[in-house]
Amino acid sequence: MTDILEKSQARQRLRSLSEALDSGALKQVARILNGGLSPSDIAHLLESSPPRQRVLLWKLVDKQLEGEVLQYMSDDIRADFLSEFNAQELANLLEDFESDDLADLLQQLPDTVIQEVLDTMDEQDRQRVEEVLSYPEDTAGGLMNTDTVTVRPDISIDVVLRYLRRHRTLPPMTDSLIVVSRRDEFIGVLPITRMLVSNPAATVREVMDTDIEPIPVSLSDTKVATLFERYDLISAPVVDENNRLLGRITIDDVVDVIREDADHSLMSMAGLDEDEDTFAPVLKTTRRRAVWLGVNVFTAFTSASVIGMFEETIQQVVALAVLMPIVASMGGIAGSQTLTLMIRGMAVGQVSNASVRWLLNREFLATALNGVLFALVVSAATMVWFGDKTIGLVIALALVINLTVASVVGTLLPLTLKRLKIDPALAGGVILLTTTDVVGFLSFLGLATYFYA
Amino acid sequence: MTDILEKSQARQRLRSLSEALDSGALKQVARILNGGLSPSDIAHLLESSPPRQRVLLWKLVDKQLEGEVLQYMSDDIRADFLSEFNAQELANLLEDFESDDLADLLQQLPDTVIQEVLDTMDEQDRQRVEEVLSYPEDTAGGLMNTDTVTVRPDISIDVVLRYLRRHRTLPPMTDSLIVVSRRDEFIGVLPITRMLVSNPAATVREVMDTDIEPIPVSLSDTKVATLFERYDLISAPVVDENNRLLGRITIDDVVDVIREDADHSLMSMAGLDEDEDTFAPVLKTTRRRAVWLGVNVFTAFTSASVIGMFEETIQQVVALAVLMPIVASMGGIAGSQTLTLMIRGMAVGQVSNASVRWLLNREFLATALNGVLFALVVSAATMVWFGDKTIGLVIALALVINLTVASVVGTLLPLTLKRLKIDPALAGGVILLTTTDVVGFLSFLGLATYFYA
């Protein structure tokens, strides 16, 4: 663990690995790779390597570690490696996987391969995996493991302790046992730390915690994450609509959801996928980005056509061409701030219909105030630059108009998009900036045409 | 817990609360608020409320819950409420706080108040808090609690179990006991789940895990988070430079770090703070945003002055004014994609000096390919629109130039800024977009001046 604590050391290792790779000292690389590095370290190393090195490194990974290393990889990269295996190899590889990870992974494979892999598994394992596969990946059902340790309410703590001792190990992240009825209905949880400080003669019923509400299997993964964050949970039971225990969700999988949700907003606003492989090869990258650039060519021509309406005015007063990007960009900046604040607020569940009016008011007032302030500053600078009072007046008015429009659009757009089931983080920025460009050029050049006519 | 599972219910509660507030039915509000809502729910409700309602709600919160509710609030909002208390009230309020939360909170107060609060605490508590206060907030020391349960290696599991039973409760998130020497030096950890499946006659030494490396007290919180994510930790011991145990870090505090780090990139790119209160009042918001708009006025005038150099050319060919924003914005889009990918890659520790050259190559190639593709598309559209072959040639060349410059700047800028200890997420976007505007206008108008001369 200390080995990777210091970045410089990790870098040094990566550099010595890459030198060893370059010089073809593959045995040396394999020794570094399989000696002392944990599977998650190896996965991180693979994710931090360009494609050619990545393939080489993967070939050097100990066969026995492959399954575990795959568990720690991001979806995009894992899919590349998985495509190399046949069904039997996959089944062997996936033996150690927890059912939720296994289901996630199988969902990336073609349907025929999934069936083949399932056919090679034993009955019990297959049932478990098929259960998890039956729930969408982004719900509590898709996140849960089926490796619960359950107890009945009427036995004593002492009996529970003896029962546990019959296990060779307990599932990872077991912070509590789940108390269920004879018919597997959820009753409560028995936190292990509480059990350890209890009288061994007490019954589970006396010690257990019944305040905990189990998680419905269809709850979205984002809401599961909110519950874990809000109640500081390590694990939580998952039940079906009849309160029957199906499995449990653990914090390690929830942390991945939190990380992905948070990355999602950042990456989407630049038209990227949160799973985006930092080291994706040229052609894959080019193709994905071309889509985004294509969308933006379209919006750029829309703004340009607005300017095109005012060619005569610009010919008359060329200073307008010099100044018009200022109006557009100030609107874009102000609107992006509002939009980002709204997207973050919606992501953490702070924005409700009840508070939208207040937010709209606040954004409108704050942006209008800044609009007036910067209208004065920019207008003064413009008058000094071009020695023309009219142009100062026109830019001041246009700035106030564009900034206030930006604040309204920035507030209402993400909510509207969400209602239309369009991702605000992906589409919000493009629509907002097109709006502030169009409104900026239209108001500035339109007012100029009026005043100079 | 189920109460807040469904958004509609949470919204309904918020709406009924806000109606009750409006109608002045404060008793009813207090009943809803203090009956059944957990402290974290109340904190979330306060964070999701506009200022006027927030102050009213806070007054209605049960005095006994205030301390706990404060623990779950974000820094910015908490600071507002804390300013209302005197030192003695604060000391009473803060009694239940864990030492790391308490230290975080005290750091928000004026130095004189901190001393007053510390003076009212008993000797043991004060020492604990002073210990944590002595470490920077964003290090392992600032994150840790001092509530460790330690055992010696030479005693038996049975003795440990009896020792634990003497406790009334164990600290939250206790998934393992920490094994220390007589001089408090870290030796290993004893996972509780492993202890439960072990022979009670075995010694701690036989059962404990010594593979775990303790976290150095000065490690940055981001690196602590990486360790927790990579090794699926629930808690981890913290040691000083002499391997002496100082405390432990728990996953709940690490999740906050992960959330804040992830939010940081998103919010900074819009010039916002990750702690930004969604419901900050008008004047506070206006002031903060004015700074960002001010920076952008400056950069907007820089771009404008570039256009100003070509007034004569524009007067001659007005179509240039119509088309120039296309060149600038396409460069901005391409550059933002590269920049965002780099910032994310750096945040998760995937980008090292060893891989920069590969990334630069890939970004250059991918963007150049897209540059050529879109140069053809845009140039064809332009020639059709204006019926002028020269302008099609000029815009094609300018696009290729601006996109390739954008890819190089987008790749190298965040690394350079980091080396200069400037936050890439905050400054990166502004510098990049100024560059793509300047290069876009300069190349497009410069080439036009050459070709039309």
Interface residues (C-beta under 8 A of the other chain):
Chain A: M1 T2 I4 L5 K7 A10 R11 L14 R15 S18 S38 S40 D41 H44 E47 S48 S49 P50 Y72 L161 L164 R165 H167 R168 T169 L170 P172 M173 T174 D175 I192 T193 R194 L196 V197 S198 N199 I212 E213 I215 P216 L219 K223 L227 F228 E229 R230 Y231 D232 I234 I251 D252 V255 I258 R259 A262 D263 S265 L266 M267 M269 A270 G271 L272 E276 T278 F279 A280 P281 V282 T285 T286 R289 A290 W292 L293 G294 N296 V297 A300 F301 S303 A304 I307 G308 E311 I314 Q315 V318 A319 L320 A321 V322 L323 M324 P325 I326 A328 S329 M330 I333 A334 S336 Q337 L339 T340 L341 I343 R344 G345 G349 Q350 V351 S352 N353 A354 S355 W358 L359 R362 E363 L365 A366 T367 L369 N370 L373 F374 V377 V378 A381 W385 D437
Chain B: M1 T2 I4 L5 K7 A10 R11 L14 R15 S18 S38 S40 D41 H44 E47 S48 S49 P50 Y72 L161 L164 R165 H167 R168 T169 L170 P172 M173 T174 D175 I192 T193 R194 L196 V197 S198 N199 I212 E213 I215 P216 L219 K223 L227 F228 E229 R230 Y231 D232 I234 I251 D252 V255 I258 R259 A262 D263 S265 L266 M267 M269 A270 G271 L272 E276 T278 F279 A280 P281 V282 T285 T286 R289 A290 W292 L293 G294 N296 V297 A300 F301 S303 A304 I307 G308 E311 I314 Q315 V318 A319 L320 A321 V322 L323 M324 P325 I326 A328 S329 M330 I333 A334 S336 Q337 L339 T340 L341 I343 R344 G345 G349 Q350 V351 S352 N353 A354 S355 W358 L359 R362 E363 L365 A366 T367 L369 N370 L373 F374 V377 V378 A381 L433 D437
